Amino acid sequence: MNNAGRQIAHESIADITTANFDETFKTNVYAMFWITKAALPHLKSGSAIINTTSVTAYDPPETIIDYAATKAAIMNFTKGLAKQLAPKGIRVNGVAPGPVWTALQVTGGQPPDKIPEFGGDTPMKRPGQPAELAALYVLAASEEATYTTGQIFGAVGGRGGP
């Protein structure tokens, strides 16, 4: 499972420095690329790669556009790599969480005034918890999903997305 996330909220694109933009892409996209590339020689038919994208790939908030762009890149990478590796019997899928309560939120990922209402805009009226995503990762890795590749599984609290 590939899962890395750097998310820093900025009110304006003018506030995102080149260094910030580069660090977000290196953390979220480059790391996934390098880890996948290093793992491939060790994967056999029946293996599964699971990438973590985000509902922001489909519905980018205005304050985390660099983060959302990385998650869209991960979604696209997942779908393309699935096509490339299917003939080798290696499945590639993704999980796209919606608002989930993680350390990203309180370490700059959300504007501080938005934290109390985080996730309240979902039909479930709350953020998800990390444990609520586990079943999707287990399914994507399991023998029960051997005909599933190139898919993005959403855990978005009823919000639109994958």
PyMOL commands that place a pseudoatom at each C-alpha (Angstrom):
pseudoatom trace, name=CA, resn=MET, resi=1, chain=A, elem=C, hetatm=0, pos=[0.000, 0.000, 0.000]
pseudoatom trace, name=CA, resn=ASN, resi=2, chain=A, elem=C, hetatm=0, pos=[1.322, 3.405, -0.996]
pseudoatom trace, name=CA, resn=ASN, resi=3, chain=A, elem=C, hetatm=0, pos=[0.174, 6.169, 1.318]
pseudoatom trace, name=CA, resn=ALA, resi=4, chain=A, elem=C, hetatm=0, pos=[1.919, 9.482, 1.818]
pseudoatom trace, name=CA, resn=GLY, resi=5, chain=A, elem=C, hetatm=0, pos=[0.410, 12.851, 2.396]
pseudoatom trace, name=CA, resn=ARG, resi=6, chain=A, elem=C, hetatm=0, pos=[1.692, 16.364, 2.721]
pseudoatom trace, name=CA, resn=GLN, resi=7, chain=A, elem=C, hetatm=0, pos=[-1.118, 18.884, 2.877]
pseudoatom trace, name=CA, resn=ILE, resi=8, chain=A, elem=C, hetatm=0, pos=[-0.756, 22.555, 3.791]
pseudoatom trace, name=CA, resn=ALA, resi=9, chain=A, elem=C, hetatm=0, pos=[-3.678, 24.935, 3.373]
pseudoatom trace, name=CA, resn=HIS, resi=10, chain=A, elem=C, hetatm=0, pos=[-3.058, 28.205, 1.514]
pseudoatom trace, name=CA, resn=GLU, resi=11, chain=A, elem=C, hetatm=0, pos=[-5.675, 30.871, 0.910]
pseudoatom trace, name=CA, resn=SER, resi=12, chain=A, elem=C, hetatm=0, pos=[-4.089, 31.836, -2.434]
pseudoatom trace, name=CA, resn=ILE, resi=13, chain=A, elem=C, hetatm=0, pos=[-1.915, 30.222, -5.074]
pseudoatom trace, name=CA, resn=ALA, resi=14, chain=A, elem=C, hetatm=0, pos=[0.367, 33.232, -4.546]
pseudoatom trace, name=CA, resn=ASP, resi=15, chain=A, elem=C, hetatm=0, pos=[1.120, 31.856, -1.065]
pseudoatom trace, name=CA, resn=ILE, resi=16, chain=A, elem=C, hetatm=0, pos=[2.382, 28.492, -2.382]
pseudoatom trace, name=CA, resn=THR, resi=17, chain=A, elem=C, hetatm=0, pos=[6.116, 28.786, -2.878]
pseudoatom trace, name=CA, resn=THR, resi=18, chain=A, elem=C, hetatm=0, pos=[7.960, 26.710, -5.429]
pseudoatom trace, name=CA, resn=ALA, resi=19, chain=A, elem=C, hetatm=0, pos=[9.630, 24.900, -2.520]
pseudoatom trace, name=CA, resn=ASN, resi=20, chain=A, elem=C, hetatm=0, pos=[6.222, 24.099, -0.958]
pseudoatom trace, name=CA, resn=PHE, resi=21, chain=A, elem=C, hetatm=0, pos=[4.825, 22.908, -4.282]
pseudoatom trace, name=CA, resn=ASP, resi=22, chain=A, elem=C, hetatm=0, pos=[7.889, 20.760, -4.947]
pseudoatom trace, name=CA, resn=GLU, resi=23, chain=A, elem=C, hetatm=0, pos=[7.842, 19.223, -1.453]
pseudoatom trace, name=CA, resn=THR, resi=24, chain=A, elem=C, hetatm=0, pos=[4.149, 18.335, -1.761]
pseudoatom trace, name=CA, resn=PHE, resi=25, chain=A, elem=C, hetatm=0, pos=[4.705, 16.608, -5.109]
pseudoatom trace, name=CA, resn=LYS, resi=26, chain=A, elem=C, hetatm=0, pos=[7.857, 14.845, -3.905]
pseudoatom trace, name=CA, resn=THR, resi=27, chain=A, elem=C, hetatm=0, pos=[6.093, 13.547, -0.803]
pseudoatom trace, name=CA, resn=ASN, resi=28, chain=A, elem=C, hetatm=0, pos=[2.793, 12.559, -2.386]
pseudoatom trace, name=CA, resn=VAL, resi=29, chain=A, elem=C, hetatm=0, pos=[3.693, 11.542, -5.954]
pseudoatom trace, name=CA, resn=TYR, resi=30, chain=A, elem=C, hetatm=0, pos=[7.424, 10.978, -6.314]
pseudoatom trace, name=CA, resn=ALA, resi=31, chain=A, elem=C, hetatm=0, pos=[7.647, 8.745, -3.225]
pseudoatom trace, name=CA, resn=MET, resi=32, chain=A, elem=C, hetatm=0, pos=[4.799, 6.558, -4.548]
pseudoatom trace, name=CA, resn=PHE, resi=33, chain=A, elem=C, hetatm=0, pos=[6.512, 6.338, -7.959]
pseudoatom trace, name=CA, resn=TRP, resi=34, chain=A, elem=C, hetatm=0, pos=[9.905, 5.397, -6.502]
pseudoatom trace, name=CA, resn=ILE, resi=35, chain=A, elem=C, hetatm=0, pos=[8.496, 2.833, -4.053]
pseudoatom trace, name=CA, resn=THR, resi=36, chain=A, elem=C, hetatm=0, pos=[6.387, 1.221, -6.774]
pseudoatom trace, name=CA, resn=LYS, resi=37, chain=A, elem=C, hetatm=0, pos=[9.320, 1.088, -9.165]
pseudoatom trace, name=CA, resn=ALA, resi=38, chain=A, elem=C, hetatm=0, pos=[11.548, -0.501, -6.500]
pseudoatom trace, name=CA, resn=ALA, resi=39, chain=A, elem=C, hetatm=0, pos=[8.881, -3.056, -5.535]
pseudoatom trace, name=CA, resn=LEU, resi=40, chain=A, elem=C, hetatm=0, pos=[7.997, -4.217, -9.062]
pseudoatom trace, name=CA, resn=PRO, resi=41, chain=A, elem=C, hetatm=0, pos=[10.896, -6.667, -9.518]
pseudoatom trace, name=CA, resn=HIS, resi=42, chain=A, elem=C, hetatm=0, pos=[9.709, -8.448, -6.353]
pseudoatom trace, name=CA, resn=LEU, resi=43, chain=A, elem=C, hetatm=0, pos=[6.015, -8.708, -7.281]
pseudoatom trace, name=CA, resn=LYS, resi=44, chain=A, elem=C, hetatm=0, pos=[4.614, -11.887, -8.770]
pseudoatom trace, name=CA, resn=SER, resi=45, chain=A, elem=C, hetatm=0, pos=[1.353, -12.636, -10.538]
pseudoatom trace, name=CA, resn=GLY, resi=46, chain=A, elem=C, hetatm=0, pos=[-1.452, -12.263, -8.006]
pseudoatom trace, name=CA, resn=SER, resi=47, chain=A, elem=C, hetatm=0, pos=[0.168, -9.312, -6.268]
pseudoatom trace, name=CA, resn=ALA, resi=48, chain=A, elem=C, hetatm=0, pos=[-1.709, -6.095, -5.606]
pseudoatom trace, name=CA, resn=ILE, resi=49, chain=A, elem=C, hetatm=0, pos=[-0.616, -2.473, -5.450]
pseudoatom trace, name=CA, resn=ILE, resi=50, chain=A, elem=C, hetatm=0, pos=[-2.929, -0.088, -3.612]
pseudoatom trace, name=CA, resn=ASN, resi=51, chain=A, elem=C, hetatm=0, pos=[-2.421, 3.661, -3.864]
pseudoatom trace, name=CA, resn=THR, resi=52, chain=A, elem=C, hetatm=0, pos=[-4.076, 6.287, -1.707]
pseudoatom trace, name=CA, resn=THR, resi=53, chain=A, elem=C, hetatm=0, pos=[-5.629, 9.112, -3.673]
pseudoatom trace, name=CA, resn=SER, resi=54, chain=A, elem=C, hetatm=0, pos=[-8.395, 11.391, -2.340]
pseudoatom trace, name=CA, resn=VAL, resi=55, chain=A, elem=C, hetatm=0, pos=[-11.826, 12.777, -3.060]
pseudoatom trace, name=CA, resn=THR, resi=56, chain=A, elem=C, hetatm=0, pos=[-9.904, 16.021, -3.657]
pseudoatom trace, name=CA, resn=ALA, resi=57, chain=A, elem=C, hetatm=0, pos=[-8.779, 14.496, -6.974]
pseudoatom trace, name=CA, resn=TYR, resi=58, chain=A, elem=C, hetatm=0, pos=[-12.414, 14.891, -8.101]
pseudoatom trace, name=CA, resn=ASP, resi=59, chain=A, elem=C, hetatm=0, pos=[-13.486, 17.901, -6.048]
pseudoatom trace, name=CA, resn=PRO, resi=60, chain=A, elem=C, hetatm=0, pos=[-10.461, 20.055, -5.149]
pseudoatom trace, name=CA, resn=PRO, resi=61, chain=A, elem=C, hetatm=0, pos=[-10.937, 22.511, -2.283]
pseudoatom trace, name=CA, resn=GLU, resi=62, chain=A, elem=C, hetatm=0, pos=[-9.674, 26.002, -3.028]
pseudoatom trace, name=CA, resn=THR, resi=63, chain=A, elem=C, hetatm=0, pos=[-7.204, 25.992, -0.102]
pseudoatom trace, name=CA, resn=ILE, resi=64, chain=A, elem=C, hetatm=0, pos=[-5.276, 22.792, -0.954]
pseudoatom trace, name=CA, resn=ILE, resi=65, chain=A, elem=C, hetatm=0, pos=[-4.927, 22.919, -4.733]
pseudoatom trace, name=CA, resn=ASP, resi=66, chain=A, elem=C, hetatm=0, pos=[-1.370, 21.580, -4.762]
pseudoatom trace, name=CA, resn=TYR, resi=67, chain=A, elem=C, hetatm=0, pos=[-2.375, 18.606, -2.579]
pseudoatom trace, name=CA, resn=ALA, resi=68, chain=A, elem=C, hetatm=0, pos=[-5.459, 17.960, -4.721]
pseudoatom trace, name=CA, resn=ALA, resi=69, chain=A, elem=C, hetatm=0, pos=[-3.325, 18.027, -7.878]
pseudoatom trace, name=CA, resn=THR, resi=70, chain=A, elem=C, hetatm=0, pos=[-1.048, 15.345, -6.408]
pseudoatom trace, name=CA, resn=LYS, resi=71, chain=A, elem=C, hetatm=0, pos=[-4.019, 13.161, -5.549]
pseudoatom trace, name=CA, resn=ALA, resi=72, chain=A, elem=C, hetatm=0, pos=[-5.361, 13.553, -9.106]
pseudoatom trace, name=CA, resn=ALA, resi=73, chain=A, elem=C, hetatm=0, pos=[-1.933, 12.509, -10.405]
pseudoatom trace, name=CA, resn=ILE, resi=74, chain=A, elem=C, hetatm=0, pos=[-2.040, 9.438, -8.148]
pseudoatom trace, name=CA, resn=MET, resi=75, chain=A, elem=C, hetatm=0, pos=[-5.487, 8.510, -9.464]
pseudoatom trace, name=CA, resn=ASN, resi=76, chain=A, elem=C, hetatm=0, pos=[-4.276, 8.789, -13.056]
pseudoatom trace, name=CA, resn=PHE, resi=77, chain=A, elem=C, hetatm=0, pos=[-1.040, 6.900, -12.297]
pseudoatom trace, name=CA, resn=THR, resi=78, chain=A, elem=C, hetatm=0, pos=[-3.077, 4.105, -10.681]
pseudoatom trace, name=CA, resn=LYS, resi=79, chain=A, elem=C, hetatm=0, pos=[-5.340, 3.672, -13.697]
pseudoatom trace, name=CA, resn=GLY, resi=80, chain=A, elem=C, hetatm=0, pos=[-2.460, 3.713, -16.197]
pseudoatom trace, name=CA, resn=LEU, resi=81, chain=A, elem=C, hetatm=0, pos=[-0.256, 1.369, -14.187]
pseudoatom trace, name=CA, resn=ALA, resi=82, chain=A, elem=C, hetatm=0, pos=[-3.191, -1.040, -13.821]
pseudoatom trace, name=CA, resn=LYS, resi=83, chain=A, elem=C, hetatm=0, pos=[-3.340, -1.354, -17.611]
pseudoatom trace, name=CA, resn=GLN, resi=84, chain=A, elem=C, hetatm=0, pos=[0.417, -1.826, -17.849]
pseudoatom trace, name=CA, resn=LEU, resi=85, chain=A, elem=C, hetatm=0, pos=[0.625, -4.520, -15.159]
pseudoatom trace, name=CA, resn=ALA, resi=86, chain=A, elem=C, hetatm=0, pos=[-2.600, -6.453, -15.866]
pseudoatom trace, name=CA, resn=PRO, resi=87, chain=A, elem=C, hetatm=0, pos=[-0.871, -8.766, -18.379]
pseudoatom trace, name=CA, resn=LYS, resi=88, chain=A, elem=C, hetatm=0, pos=[1.580, -9.714, -15.601]
pseudoatom trace, name=CA, resn=GLY, resi=89, chain=A, elem=C, hetatm=0, pos=[-1.285, -10.561, -13.234]
pseudoatom trace, name=CA, resn=ILE, resi=90, chain=A, elem=C, hetatm=0, pos=[-0.551, -7.630, -10.921]
pseudoatom trace, name=CA, resn=ARG, resi=91, chain=A, elem=C, hetatm=0, pos=[-3.579, -5.594, -9.877]
pseudoatom trace, name=CA, resn=VAL, resi=92, chain=A, elem=C, hetatm=0, pos=[-3.403, -1.855, -9.166]
pseudoatom trace, name=CA, resn=ASN, resi=93, chain=A, elem=C, hetatm=0, pos=[-6.222, -0.047, -7.404]
pseudoatom trace, name=CA, resn=GLY, resi=94, chain=A, elem=C, hetatm=0, pos=[-6.686, 3.031, -5.274]
pseudoatom trace, name=CA, resn=VAL, resi=95, chain=A, elem=C, hetatm=0, pos=[-8.614, 4.205, -2.259]
pseudoatom trace, name=CA, resn=ALA, resi=96, chain=A, elem=C, hetatm=0, pos=[-9.939, 7.767, -2.295]
pseudoatom trace, name=CA, resn=PRO, resi=97, chain=A, elem=C, hetatm=0, pos=[-10.856, 8.919, 1.194]
pseudoatom trace, name=CA, resn=GLY, resi=98, chain=A, elem=C, hetatm=0, pos=[-13.110, 11.899, 1.689]
pseudoatom trace, name=CA, resn=PRO, resi=99, chain=A, elem=C, hetatm=0, pos=[-12.734, 14.005, 4.800]
pseudoatom trace, name=CA, resn=VAL, resi=100, chain=A, elem=C, hetatm=0, pos=[-11.016, 11.702, 7.293]
pseudoatom trace, name=CA, resn=TRP, resi=101, chain=A, elem=C, hetatm=0, pos=[-9.783, 12.822, 10.679]
pseudoatom trace, name=CA, resn=THR, resi=102, chain=A, elem=C, hetatm=0, pos=[-5.977, 12.504, 10.581]
pseudoatom trace, name=CA, resn=ALA, resi=103, chain=A, elem=C, hetatm=0, pos=[-2.984, 14.465, 11.790]
pseudoatom trace, name=CA, resn=LEU, resi=104, chain=A, elem=C, hetatm=0, pos=[-2.957, 16.271, 8.427]
pseudoatom trace, name=CA, resn=GLN, resi=105, chain=A, elem=C, hetatm=0, pos=[-5.934, 18.333, 9.513]
pseudoatom trace, name=CA, resn=VAL, resi=106, chain=A, elem=C, hetatm=0, pos=[-4.438, 19.841, 12.673]
pseudoatom trace, name=CA, resn=THR, resi=107, chain=A, elem=C, hetatm=0, pos=[-0.882, 20.284, 11.351]
pseudoatom trace, name=CA, resn=GLY, resi=108, chain=A, elem=C, hetatm=0, pos=[-1.744, 22.862, 8.715]
pseudoatom trace, name=CA, resn=GLY, resi=109, chain=A, elem=C, hetatm=0, pos=[-3.883, 20.815, 6.337]
pseudoatom trace, name=CA, resn=GLN, resi=110, chain=A, elem=C, hetatm=0, pos=[-6.973, 22.841, 7.164]
pseudoatom trace, name=CA, resn=PRO, resi=111, chain=A, elem=C, hetatm=0, pos=[-7.354, 26.485, 8.072]
pseudoatom trace, name=CA, resn=PRO, resi=112, chain=A, elem=C, hetatm=0, pos=[-7.742, 26.466, 11.881]
pseudoatom trace, name=CA, resn=ASP, resi=113, chain=A, elem=C, hetatm=0, pos=[-11.202, 28.063, 11.735]
pseudoatom trace, name=CA, resn=LYS, resi=114, chain=A, elem=C, hetatm=0, pos=[-12.434, 25.194, 9.495]
pseudoatom trace, name=CA, resn=ILE, resi=115, chain=A, elem=C, hetatm=0, pos=[-11.390, 22.341, 11.806]
pseudoatom trace, name=CA, resn=PRO, resi=116, chain=A, elem=C, hetatm=0, pos=[-14.532, 22.364, 14.006]
pseudoatom trace, name=CA, resn=GLU, resi=117, chain=A, elem=C, hetatm=0, pos=[-16.753, 21.838, 10.948]
pseudoatom trace, name=CA, resn=PHE, resi=118, chain=A, elem=C, hetatm=0, pos=[-14.387, 19.432, 9.122]
pseudoatom trace, name=CA, resn=GLY, resi=119, chain=A, elem=C, hetatm=0, pos=[-16.422, 16.677, 7.453]
pseudoatom trace, name=CA, resn=GLY, resi=120, chain=A, elem=C, hetatm=0, pos=[-19.735, 18.319, 8.339]
pseudoatom trace, name=CA, resn=ASP, resi=121, chain=A, elem=C, hetatm=0, pos=[-20.511, 18.925, 4.673]
pseudoatom trace, name=CA, resn=THR, resi=122, chain=A, elem=C, hetatm=0, pos=[-20.864, 15.195, 3.970]
pseudoatom trace, name=CA, resn=PRO, resi=123, chain=A, elem=C, hetatm=0, pos=[-24.272, 13.510, 4.012]
pseudoatom trace, name=CA, resn=MET, resi=124, chain=A, elem=C, hetatm=0, pos=[-23.066, 11.656, 7.126]
pseudoatom trace, name=CA, resn=LYS, resi=125, chain=A, elem=C, hetatm=0, pos=[-22.377, 15.061, 8.751]
pseudoatom trace, name=CA, resn=ARG, resi=126, chain=A, elem=C, hetatm=0, pos=[-18.988, 14.009, 10.150]
pseudoatom trace, name=CA, resn=PRO, resi=127, chain=A, elem=C, hetatm=0, pos=[-15.444, 13.147, 9.127]
pseudoatom trace, name=CA, resn=GLY, resi=128, chain=A, elem=C, hetatm=0, pos=[-14.455, 9.531, 8.727]
pseudoatom trace, name=CA, resn=GLN, resi=129, chain=A, elem=C, hetatm=0, pos=[-12.011, 7.780, 11.000]
pseudoatom trace, name=CA, resn=PRO, resi=130, chain=A, elem=C, hetatm=0, pos=[-8.924, 5.983, 9.634]
pseudoatom trace, name=CA, resn=ALA, resi=131, chain=A, elem=C, hetatm=0, pos=[-10.243, 2.602, 10.824]
pseudoatom trace, name=CA, resn=GLU, resi=132, chain=A, elem=C, hetatm=0, pos=[-13.299, 3.107, 8.602]
pseudoatom trace, name=CA, resn=LEU, resi=133, chain=A, elem=C, hetatm=0, pos=[-11.054, 2.886, 5.521]
pseudoatom trace, name=CA, resn=ALA, resi=134, chain=A, elem=C, hetatm=0, pos=[-9.346, -0.382, 6.425]
pseudoatom trace, name=CA, resn=ALA, resi=135, chain=A, elem=C, hetatm=0, pos=[-11.927, -2.683, 4.827]
pseudoatom trace, name=CA, resn=LEU, resi=136, chain=A, elem=C, hetatm=0, pos=[-11.424, -1.068, 1.412]
pseudoatom trace, name=CA, resn=TYR, resi=137, chain=A, elem=C, hetatm=0, pos=[-7.659, -1.654, 1.543]
pseudoatom trace, name=CA, resn=VAL, resi=138, chain=A, elem=C, hetatm=0, pos=[-8.186, -5.249, 2.716]
pseudoatom trace, name=CA, resn=LEU, resi=139, chain=A, elem=C, hetatm=0, pos=[-10.665, -5.894, -0.100]
pseudoatom trace, name=CA, resn=ALA, resi=140, chain=A, elem=C, hetatm=0, pos=[-8.353, -4.392, -2.730]
pseudoatom trace, name=CA, resn=ALA, resi=141, chain=A, elem=C, hetatm=0, pos=[-5.524, -6.640, -1.531]
pseudoatom trace, name=CA, resn=SER, resi=142, chain=A, elem=C, hetatm=0, pos=[-7.629, -9.774, -1.143]
pseudoatom trace, name=CA, resn=GLU, resi=143, chain=A, elem=C, hetatm=0, pos=[-8.213, -12.824, -3.294]
pseudoatom trace, name=CA, resn=GLU, resi=144, chain=A, elem=C, hetatm=0, pos=[-11.858, -11.705, -3.468]
pseudoatom trace, name=CA, resn=ALA, resi=145, chain=A, elem=C, hetatm=0, pos=[-10.876, -8.859, -5.804]
pseudoatom trace, name=CA, resn=THR, resi=146, chain=A, elem=C, hetatm=0, pos=[-8.837, -10.772, -8.372]
pseudoatom trace, name=CA, resn=TYR, resi=147, chain=A, elem=C, hetatm=0, pos=[-10.834, -9.325, -11.281]
pseudoatom trace, name=CA, resn=THR, resi=148, chain=A, elem=C, hetatm=0, pos=[-10.582, -5.762, -10.003]
pseudoatom trace, name=CA, resn=THR, resi=149, chain=A, elem=C, hetatm=0, pos=[-7.862, -3.476, -11.309]
pseudoatom trace, name=CA, resn=GLY, resi=150, chain=A, elem=C, hetatm=0, pos=[-7.681, 0.184, -12.242]
pseudoatom trace, name=CA, resn=GLN, resi=151, chain=A, elem=C, hetatm=0, pos=[-10.457, 1.036, -9.789]
pseudoatom trace, name=CA, resn=ILE, resi=152, chain=A, elem=C, hetatm=0, pos=[-10.698, 3.797, -7.219]
pseudoatom trace, name=CA, resn=PHE, resi=153, chain=A, elem=C, hetatm=0, pos=[-12.698, 2.894, -4.123]
pseudoatom trace, name=CA, resn=GLY, resi=154, chain=A, elem=C, hetatm=0, pos=[-14.291, 5.858, -2.385]
pseudoatom trace, name=CA, resn=ALA, resi=155, chain=A, elem=C, hetatm=0, pos=[-14.796, 6.282, 1.343]
pseudoatom trace, name=CA, resn=VAL, resi=156, chain=A, elem=C, hetatm=0, pos=[-16.371, 9.701, 1.293]
pseudoatom trace, name=CA, resn=GLY, resi=157, chain=A, elem=C, hetatm=0, pos=[-19.237, 9.760, 3.756]
pseudoatom trace, name=CA, resn=GLY, resi=158, chain=A, elem=C, hetatm=0, pos=[-21.802, 9.933, 0.979]
pseudoatom trace, name=CA, resn=ARG, resi=159, chain=A, elem=C, hetatm=0, pos=[-20.147, 12.846, -0.793]
pseudoatom trace, name=CA, resn=GLY, resi=160, chain=A, elem=C, hetatm=0, pos=[-19.651, 12.715, -4.575]
pseudoatom trace, name=CA, resn=GLY, resi=161, chain=A, elem=C, hetatm=0, pos=[-16.404, 11.237, -5.796]
pseudoatom trace, name=CA, resn=PRO, resi=162, chain=A, elem=C, hetatm=0, pos=[-15.141, 7.991, -7.233]
for i in range(1, 162): cmd.bond("trace and resi %d" % i, "trace and resi %d" % (i + 1))
show_as sticks, trace
zoom trace
